[in-house]
Amino acid sequence: MSETRKADEPLAVAAWAVHVPGLTAADLPGSPDEPACTPDDAKDVLGRKGLLGKEPSTRLALCAVHRALGLPPGKLAEPLPYAPGTAVVVASNLGNVETVCTVLDDMRERGGTAVSPLDAPNASSNVIASSLAIKYGFNGPNLAVCSGAPAGRAAVRLARRLIIGGRAARAVVVGVEPADPIASALSGLRTGESGALGGGAGVVLLGRPGAWPWETGIACGPVVRSAERPEAAAPALADAAGGEFYGAAGVVRLAVAAATLNAAADPAATPSYTVGCGDADDGYLTVSVGRAAADRTPVGAGSAS
């Protein structure tokens, strides 16, 4: 296969999930049937072990991934057989900004000894991706993307490159942003197209056919850069229901599109979506997602079972 054809190779979307506190699948495709829990109640999905000191963005990401993997509530009963060789790519611009500000304030006022040992690891920009890898045993490449409004789509692009280049067998791609006062204030400084920041997470599981234990018949193509705002970035329901997800938008919208396609009563009526993200300052990225085969049995939205 030539390099050009490799770059254009569609990858299977094996599963997806959206986790926006308070929203259900009726509000936002890909969400749970019951209202998604808040970060404080993440124990209801993940169990209590390992949550001490985890900040809201990490908890939201963990909840979304747990659901996308089709795991029952609570801690893992046994290692995941598909964890080896699995990459984790997380898009988040403001995920740990509240912790960083808290740590800096403490150091200025009382010195380095005032910083809590529980807060210090959270000051790393890669804390969300590393937390996911540790919890689920993913030992492939582990990346964090903080590239502004197109970050979610850039994460999809990096995941594609890791898989197509042979660096990873499969990838867990996550987009997550918090809605704490500091993150909301910083997001509000953006010019132009930004709206009120919505706190939530989205995840898609990508790989070549057969890389994951599940088949959905949905695939996404290469990520394409655009100089202008995409006119047909669909479905628009993600932002209408949950707010503006900033760096997470690209992954959340992709998960919503996959869930919408999967639930379609007539697959032929909606063969594909073009899903975009970005803004005038950071640029725009788009990806096409559609059915890889004409007739597949749908799985439950947000579930890998």
C-alpha positions in Angstrom: 0.0 0.0 0.0 1.4 3.4 -1.0 2.0 6.1 1.6 -0.8 8.2 0.0 -3.2 5.4 0.2 -2.1 4.6 3.8 -2.8 8.2 4.8 -6.3 8.0 3.4 -7.1 4.6 4.9 -10.4 4.6 6.8 -10.3 3.3 10.4 -13.1 1.5 12.2 -14.9 3.3 15.0 -15.3 0.3 17.3 -17.2 2.1 20.1 -17.9 5.5 21.5 -19.3 7.3 24.5 -20.3 10.8 25.6 -20.4 11.9 29.3 -21.8 15.3 30.0 -23.1 15.5 33.6 -26.9 15.5 33.7 -27.5 14.5 30.1 -29.0 11.3 28.8 -29.0 9.6 25.4 -32.3 11.3 24.7 -30.5 14.7 25.1 -27.2 13.8 23.4 -26.6 10.6 21.4 -23.8 8.5 22.9 -24.7 9.5 26.5 -26.0 6.9 29.0 -29.6 6.1 29.4 -29.7 7.6 32.9 -28.3 11.1 33.5 -24.5 11.1 33.3 -23.0 11.5 36.8 -21.1 14.5 38.0 -17.3 14.2 38.7 -18.1 14.0 42.4 -20.2 10.9 41.8 -17.8 9.1 39.5 -17.6 6.3 42.0 -21.0 5.2 40.7 -19.3 4.3 37.4 -15.7 3.5 38.4 -15.9 2.4 42.0 -14.1 4.3 44.8 -10.6 2.9 44.4 -8.1 5.2 42.7 -10.3 8.4 42.6 -8.7 10.2 45.6 -7.1 13.3 44.3 -8.3 12.9 40.8 -9.6 16.2 39.4 -12.9 16.6 37.5 -11.6 16.3 33.9 -9.8 13.1 34.7 -12.9 11.7 36.4 -15.1 12.6 33.4 -12.6 11.0 31.0 -12.5 7.8 33.1 -16.3 7.6 33.1 -16.5 8.0 29.3 -13.8 5.4 28.6 -15.3 3.0 31.1 -18.6 3.1 29.3 -17.1 3.0 25.8 -15.3 -0.2 26.8 -18.7 -1.7 27.9 -17.5 -2.4 31.4 -19.8 -2.9 34.3 -19.8 -0.3 37.1 -17.0 -0.7 39.6 -13.3 -1.5 39.5 -11.8 -3.8 36.9 -12.3 -7.5 37.7 -9.4 -8.6 35.6 -6.9 -7.2 33.1 -8.2 -6.2 29.7 -7.0 -8.6 27.0 -6.8 -5.8 24.4 -4.9 -3.4 26.6 -1.4 -4.2 25.3 -0.4 -2.1 22.3 -3.3 0.3 22.8 -2.5 4.0 22.6 -4.2 6.8 24.5 -4.6 10.3 22.9 -6.3 12.9 25.0 -7.4 16.4 23.8 -7.9 19.0 26.5 -6.8 22.6 26.7 -8.1 23.5 30.1 -8.3 20.1 31.8 -5.9 20.9 34.7 -5.8 24.7 34.6 -7.6 25.0 38.0 -5.0 22.7 39.7 -2.1 24.6 38.1 -3.5 27.9 39.4 -4.0 26.4 42.9 -0.5 25.0 43.0 1.1 28.4 41.9 -1.0 30.3 44.4 0.1 28.0 47.2 3.7 28.2 46.3 3.6 32.0 46.1 1.9 32.4 49.4 3.4 29.6 51.5 6.3 28.0 49.6 6.7 24.7 47.9 6.0 22.6 51.0 2.4 23.9 51.0 1.7 22.0 47.8 -0.4 18.9 48.4 1.2 15.6 47.2 -2.2 14.8 45.7 -2.2 18.0 43.7 1.3 17.9 42.3 0.8 15.0 39.8 -2.3 16.8 38.5 -0.2 19.8 37.4 1.2 17.7 34.5 -0.5 18.4 31.2 -0.5 14.6 30.5 -2.3 13.6 33.8 -5.5 12.6 32.1 -3.9 10.4 29.4 -1.6 8.8 32.0 -4.4 8.2 34.4 -6.4 6.3 31.7 -3.4 4.2 30.8 -2.6 3.3 34.4 -6.2 2.3 35.2 -6.9 0.2 32.2 -3.4 -1.1 31.4 -3.0 0.6 28.0 0.8 0.4 27.3 1.0 2.0 23.9 1.9 5.6 23.1 0.4 8.1 25.5 -0.2 11.6 24.2 -1.8 14.8 25.3 -3.0 17.4 22.7 -3.5 21.1 23.8 -3.7 22.8 20.5 -6.7 25.1 20.9 -10.1 24.7 19.3 -9.1 21.9 16.8 -7.4 19.8 19.5 -10.0 17.1 19.4 -9.6 16.5 15.7 -5.8 16.8 16.0 -6.0 13.9 18.5 -7.9 11.8 16.0 -5.2 12.6 13.4 -2.4 11.6 15.8 -4.2 8.4 16.7 -4.6 7.6 13.0 -0.9 8.1 12.4 0.0 5.9 15.3 -2.2 3.1 14.0 -1.4 3.4 10.3 2.3 3.8 11.1 2.4 0.6 13.2 3.1 2.3 16.5 -0.1 1.1 18.1 -2.6 -1.7 17.4 -5.6 0.5 18.4 -6.3 3.8 20.1 -8.5 5.3 22.7 -9.2 8.9 21.7 -10.6 11.2 24.3 -11.7 14.8 24.4 -12.5 16.4 27.8 -12.9 19.9 29.2 -14.0 21.0 32.7 -16.5 23.8 33.4 -14.9 25.1 36.6 -14.7 28.9 37.1 -11.1 29.3 36.0 -11.5 27.2 32.9 -14.8 29.1 32.0 -13.1 32.5 32.5 -10.2 31.6 30.3 -12.4 30.2 27.6 -14.4 33.4 27.8 -11.4 35.3 26.7 -11.5 33.7 23.3 -12.7 35.9 20.4 -15.3 35.2 17.7 -17.1 32.0 17.7 -16.8 30.6 21.2 -19.8 30.1 23.4 -20.2 29.2 27.1 -17.8 26.4 28.0 -19.5 23.0 28.6 -17.9 20.5 30.9 -17.9 16.9 29.6 -16.0 14.2 27.8 -16.2 12.2 24.6 -14.4 9.1 23.5 -14.0 7.0 20.3 -12.1 3.7 20.0 -10.3 3.6 16.7 -8.4 0.8 14.9 -8.2 -1.3 11.8 -11.0 -3.8 11.4 -10.6 -6.6 13.9 -8.3 -4.6 16.2 -11.0 -4.3 18.8 -13.3 -7.2 19.9 -16.4 -5.3 18.5 -17.6 -4.3 15.1 -20.1 -1.5 14.4 -19.7 -1.0 10.7 -18.8 2.7 11.2 -15.5 4.1 10.0 -13.8 7.5 9.8 -11.5 8.8 7.2 -8.5 11.1 7.2 -8.5 14.4 9.0 -8.5 17.4 6.6 -7.5 21.0 7.3 -9.8 23.8 6.2 -9.1 27.5 5.9 -12.7 28.3 6.4 -15.4 27.2 8.9 -17.0 24.0 7.6 -20.5 24.7 6.5 -21.8 21.1 7.1 -20.3 20.2 10.4 -22.9 17.7 11.6 -24.6 16.7 13.7 -24.9 20.0 15.5 -26.7 18.5 18.5 -23.5 18.2 20.5 -23.1 21.9 21.1 -26.8 22.6 21.3 -27.2 20.2 24.2 -24.0 20.5 26.1 -22.4 23.9 25.4 -19.2 24.6 23.6 -16.6 21.9 24.3 -13.5 23.8 23.1 -10.6 21.4 22.8 -12.9 18.4 23.4 -15.4 19.4 20.7 -13.8 17.3 17.9 -14.0 14.1 19.8 -17.4 14.8 21.4 -18.9 15.6 17.9 -17.3 12.5 16.4 -18.8 10.3 19.1 -22.2 11.9 18.7 -22.1 11.4 14.9 -21.1 7.7 15.4 -24.0 7.2 17.9 -26.4 9.0 15.5 -25.4 6.8 12.6 -25.6 3.7 14.7 -29.1 4.4 15.8 -30.5 5.4 12.4 -33.6 3.5 11.4 -32.6 3.7 7.8 -28.8 3.6 7.4 -29.0 4.4 3.7 -30.8 7.7 4.5 -27.7 9.1 6.4 -24.6 7.5 4.9 -22.1 9.8 6.4 -21.4 13.0 8.4 -18.7 15.6 7.9 -17.7 16.5 11.5 -15.6 19.7 12.0 -14.1 21.7 14.8 -11.9 24.7 15.3 -12.2 28.5 15.0 -10.9 31.4 13.0 -7.8 31.9 15.3 -6.7 28.2 15.4 -8.0 27.0 12.1 -10.4 24.2 11.2 -10.1 20.4 10.9 -12.8 18.0 9.6 -13.3 14.3 9.3 -15.9 12.2 7.5 -17.6 9.4 9.5 -20.0 6.9 7.9 -20.9 3.3 7.5 -18.1 1.0 6.3 -20.6 -1.6 5.2 -24.2 -1.3 4.1 -25.8 -3.8 6.6 -24.5 -4.2 10.1 -26.3 -4.9 13.4 -26.3 -1.7 15.5 -24.9 -1.8 19.0 -26.1 0.3 21.9 -25.0 3.9 21.6 -22.0 4.4 23.9 -21.5 0.7 24.5 -19.0 -1.7 23.1 -21.1 -4.7 23.7 
